[in-house]
Amino acid sequence: MKLETKIWDLREYSKNIEEYPYIKEIKDVVLNGGLVALPTETVYGLGADATNQEAVSKIYQAKGRPSDNPLIVHIHDISQMDRFIDKLDPKVRQLMDAFWPGPISFILPLKSGYLCEKVTGGLNSIAVRMPSHLIGRGLLQLINKPIAAPSANISGRPSPTTFDHVFNDLNGRIDGIINGDQSEEGLESTVLDCTQYPFRIARPGSVTQSMIETIIPHSIAQSDFNESAKPIAPGMKYKHYSPDTPITILEGLSQKIPDNDKWNQTAFVVPKSLSHYLPKESIFIKLCEDKDDIKQANHLIYSILHDIDQRDDIVQAYIFGFEKNDNTEAIMNRMLKAAGNQIVNEVSL
């Protein structure tokens, strides 16, 4: 059954969220088991009361998400974890003090009985995050319950970083969408598995291994983002981040691609500084100013993937593949999944 999805514009919100129009209505929707898409600094999340089994089940239904794909629980204060985290390692608390609020989630041992079973994907652990976004954080403080919130999109599609992305995917499927401008980071949070030591990065993000080891040296084991039989974090097992338009990673763009009419419906998503290598018949889409501007590429990549699908003049796209290092690990993880690991070199085009 199609829902009437309400739209709440909070782009002008700046201070006291309790006095803002629509806030009581939004709070009531969540506390009564509804689904609300809300902005965070990473991507827009699809929020539901993490203690309500029926509400969390609606997340899986609205997204078409596999039931064994666990959700991240969002909080506004560390004390909220007392009811559902079995034990907090002092090293983990040290990292939380350093990076929260912010774009990192911690997988922790679960204390059963408070969160609904559906939120964990059948695991005995749970990923927890404290977002820094003004609106998202304000709502969490007002509702004062842990909120399960995966990305607010159809499962497998590019994650949403704007209101329009959410609306295009979930209008008619959820109770409401908050319009809160474009997400600042543009990629999902780093997920750090803290159920063992050394810790392990289960999903790379803008908080990198070197940043974590600045706080606790030699604390991260070698990470492996290959698919596993039982995913412990979103994005590990199933197809993710993929537009309908075929995507291929283009490595080694260092010489001119010959002009040819075959490129007239092909988009090349590359740094502006490399655009002179592209065939004149192709469609250039700026990924960032130059290949060292990873922050801008992170910020834009999902919007670009969404926009490619909206354009009738594009039938395929090539996206610039960054050299792998600590700073590019997150964006290359997302782009490779979006491309289904399809990679070419410029000389083989």
C-alpha positions in Angstrom: 0.0 0.0 0.0 1.4 3.4 -1.0 1.9 5.8 1.9 1.3 9.6 1.9 4.9 10.7 2.5 5.0 14.0 4.4 7.7 16.6 3.7 9.2 18.6 6.5 11.6 21.5 5.5 14.1 22.1 8.2 16.8 23.8 6.1 16.4 27.0 8.2 16.8 25.3 11.5 19.7 26.6 13.5 19.2 26.4 17.3 16.4 25.2 19.5 14.8 22.3 17.6 11.9 22.0 20.1 10.5 25.3 19.0 10.7 24.6 15.3 7.6 23.9 13.3 6.8 20.2 12.5 9.1 18.9 15.3 6.3 17.4 17.5 4.8 15.7 14.4 8.1 14.2 13.5 8.8 13.0 17.0 5.3 11.4 17.2 5.7 9.6 13.9 9.0 8.0 15.1 7.7 7.1 18.6 4.5 5.6 17.1 6.5 3.2 14.9 6.8 5.2 11.7 9.8 5.8 9.3 11.4 9.2 8.9 14.3 10.0 6.5 16.6 12.4 8.2 19.9 14.2 7.2 23.2 13.2 8.8 26.7 14.5 7.9 27.4 11.2 6.0 24.3 10.4 4.0 20.5 10.7 4.7 19.3 7.9 7.0 16.0 6.1 7.2 15.2 6.3 10.9 13.0 4.1 13.1 12.8 3.3 16.8 15.4 0.6 17.4 13.4 -0.9 20.2 10.3 -1.4 18.1 10.4 -4.7 16.1 7.5 -3.7 13.8 9.1 -0.3 13.1 12.5 -1.8 12.2 10.8 -4.4 10.0 9.3 -1.5 8.0 12.9 -0.3 7.2 13.7 -3.7 5.6 10.4 -3.6 3.7 10.7 0.0 2.5 14.3 -0.5 1.3 13.9 -4.0 0.0 16.8 -4.9 2.2 18.0 -8.5 3.0 17.0 -9.4 6.6 20.5 -10.5 7.5 22.0 -7.1 6.7 22.5 -5.4 10.0 21.5 -1.8 10.8 23.5 0.9 12.6 21.9 2.4 15.7 22.3 6.2 16.2 22.5 7.8 19.6 23.1 11.3 21.0 24.8 10.4 24.2 27.2 7.6 25.3 25.1 6.9 28.4 22.3 5.6 26.1 24.5 2.5 25.4 24.3 1.3 29.0 21.0 -0.4 28.2 22.2 -2.4 25.1 26.0 -2.7 25.1 27.5 -5.5 27.2 30.9 -4.1 27.9 32.8 -1.0 26.6 36.5 -1.5 26.2 38.5 1.6 27.5 40.3 1.7 24.2 36.9 2.1 22.4 35.9 4.8 24.8 39.1 6.6 23.9 38.2 6.5 20.2 34.7 7.6 20.9 36.0 10.6 22.8 38.3 11.5 19.9 35.8 11.0 17.0 32.3 11.4 18.3 30.1 13.1 17.3 31.2 12.2 13.8 31.3 9.8 10.9 32.5 6.6 12.6 30.4 3.6 13.9 31.7 1.1 16.4 30.6 -2.6 16.3 30.2 -3.6 20.0 29.1 -6.7 22.0 25.3 -6.6 22.4 23.5 -6.8 25.7 20.2 -8.4 24.7 16.7 -7.4 25.9 16.5 -3.7 25.0 17.0 -3.3 21.2 14.7 -5.4 19.0 16.2 -8.5 17.5 15.5 -7.4 13.9 18.0 -4.5 14.2 21.0 -6.8 14.6 20.5 -9.0 11.5 20.7 -12.0 13.8 24.1 -11.1 15.3 25.2 -10.8 18.9 26.8 -7.4 18.2 25.5 -4.0 17.2 27.0 -1.0 15.3 26.5 2.3 17.1 27.1 5.8 15.8 26.7 9.4 17.1 26.1 11.8 14.2 27.3 15.4 14.3 24.7 16.8 11.9 22.8 19.7 13.5 19.3 18.4 12.5 20.0 14.7 12.9 21.6 15.2 16.3 18.9 17.6 17.4 16.2 15.0 16.6 18.0 12.2 18.4 18.2 14.4 21.5 14.5 15.2 21.3 13.4 11.6 20.7 15.9 10.3 23.3 15.8 6.7 22.1 18.3 4.8 19.9 17.3 5.1 16.3 18.1 2.5 13.7 19.0 4.4 10.5 20.5 2.8 7.4 20.8 4.9 4.2 17.5 6.2 3.0 17.4 4.6 -0.4 16.3 1.4 -2.2 18.7 -1.3 -1.2 21.6 -1.6 -3.7 21.1 1.9 -5.1 23.5 4.8 -4.6 23.2 6.3 -1.2 21.3 9.5 -0.8 23.1 12.8 0.0 20.2 15.2 -0.9 16.5 15.4 -0.2 15.8 14.8 -3.9 17.7 11.5 -3.8 15.5 10.2 -0.9 12.3 11.5 -2.5 13.0 9.8 -5.8 13.6 6.4 -4.1 11.2 6.4 -1.1 8.3 8.7 -1.8 5.2 6.7 -1.1 7.1 4.0 0.9 7.8 5.9 4.2 6.0 8.3 6.5 8.1 11.4 6.0 11.2 13.0 4.7 13.1 15.9 6.3 14.7 18.3 3.9 18.0 19.4 5.4 20.4 20.3 2.5 23.2 18.1 1.1 25.2 15.8 3.4 28.6 17.2 4.1 30.8 14.1 4.0 29.0 12.3 1.2 30.1 8.7 2.1 28.8 6.5 4.8 30.6 6.3 8.2 33.7 4.2 8.8 32.6 1.0 10.6 35.1 -0.3 13.1 34.7 -3.8 14.5 35.6 -3.6 18.2 34.5 -7.1 19.1 38.1 -8.3 18.9 41.5 -6.8 19.3 43.3 -5.5 17.3 40.2 -3.8 15.9 39.3 -4.2 12.3 37.8 -1.8 9.8 34.7 -3.5 8.4 33.8 -0.6 6.1 36.1 2.3 5.2 35.0 5.9 5.6 36.4 9.3 6.1 37.8 8.4 9.5 40.8 6.4 8.2 43.1 3.8 9.8 45.9 6.3 10.2 43.6 8.7 12.0 42.5 5.9 14.4 46.1 4.8 15.0 47.1 8.4 15.8 44.9 7.9 18.9 45.8 4.2 19.6 48.9 3.1 17.7 49.0 -0.3 16.1 45.3 -0.9 17.0 44.0 -2.0 13.6 44.4 -5.4 12.0 44.7 -5.8 8.3 41.3 -5.1 6.8 39.5 -7.3 4.2 36.4 -5.9 2.7 35.6 -9.0 0.7 32.1 -10.4 0.9 31.4 -12.7 3.8 28.7 -15.3 4.4 27.3 -13.2 7.3 27.9 -9.5 6.9 28.8 -7.7 10.2 28.4 -4.2 8.7 26.3 -2.7 5.9 27.9 -2.8 2.4 29.9 -6.0 3.0 27.9 -8.7 1.3 25.2 -7.4 -1.1 25.3 -5.3 -4.2 25.6 -1.7 -3.1 25.8 1.9 -4.4 24.9 0.9 -8.0 23.1 3.1 -10.5 21.1 1.5 -13.3 23.5 2.9 -15.9 26.5 0.6 -16.4 29.6 1.9 -14.6 33.3 1.0 -15.2 36.4 2.1 -13.3 39.0 3.8 -15.5 42.5 3.4 -14.3 45.7 5.2 -15.5 44.2 8.2 -17.3 47.5 9.8 -18.4 47.1 10.1 -22.2 44.6 11.3 -24.7 41.7 8.9 -25.5 41.2 8.9 -29.3 38.2 10.8 -30.6 35.5 8.6 -31.9 31.7 8.9 -32.4 31.2 5.8 -30.2 31.7 8.1 -27.2 28.7 10.4 -27.9 26.6 8.8 -25.1 29.4 8.0 -22.7 30.1 10.0 -19.6 33.6 10.2 -18.2 33.6 11.1 -14.4 37.1 12.4 -13.8 39.0 15.2 -12.1 38.7 18.5 -14.0 42.5 18.6 -14.3 42.4 15.4 -16.4 39.5 16.4 -18.7 41.8 17.3 -21.6 42.5 13.6 -22.0 38.9 12.8 -22.9 37.5 12.3 -26.4 35.7 15.4 -27.6 32.5 13.5 -28.4 32.1 12.3 -24.8 30.2 13.8 -21.8 32.5 15.2 -19.1 31.3 15.2 -15.5 33.6 16.7 -12.9 34.4 14.4 -10.0 36.7 16.9 -8.3 39.2 19.7 -9.3 42.3 17.4 -9.3 43.1 13.9 -8.4 44.3 14.8 -4.9 41.0 16.4 -4.0 39.6 13.3 -2.4 37.2 15.2 0.0 35.4 16.8 -2.9 35.2 13.5 -4.7 33.7 11.9 -1.6 31.2 14.7 -1.3 30.0 14.5 -5.0 30.2 10.8 -5.9 26.7 9.7 -4.9 25.1 12.8 -6.4 26.9 12.1 -9.7 25.7 8.4 -9.7 22.1 9.6 -9.1 22.4 12.3 -11.8 23.7 9.8 -14.4 20.6 7.8 -14.1 18.4 10.9 -14.6 20.1 11.8 -18.0 18.7 10.3 -21.2 21.9 11.2 -23.1 24.1 8.8 -21.0 24.1 5.0 -21.7 27.4 4.1 -19.9 29.9 5.8 -17.7 33.6 5.5 -16.8 34.7 6.8 -13.4 38.3 7.7 -12.6 40.0 5.2 -10.4 42.2 6.8 -7.7 45.5 5.2 -6.7 44.8 3.3 -3.5 46.0 4.8 -0.2 44.6 5.5 3.2 42.6 8.6 2.0 41.1 6.9 -1.2 40.2 3.6 0.4 36.6 4.6 1.2 35.7 6.1 -2.2 37.3 3.3 -4.1 35.4 0.7 -2.0 32.1 2.4 -3.0 33.0 2.9 -6.7 34.2 -0.7 -7.1 30.9 -1.9 -5.7 29.0 0.5 -7.9 30.9 -0.8 -10.9 30.6 -4.5 -9.9 34.4 -4.5 -9.9 34.6 -3.8 -13.6 38.0 -2.1 -14.2 39.7 -1.1 -17.5 43.0 0.7 -18.3 43.0 3.6 -20.7 45.0 1.7 -23.2 42.3 -1.0 -23.4 39.3 1.3 -24.0 
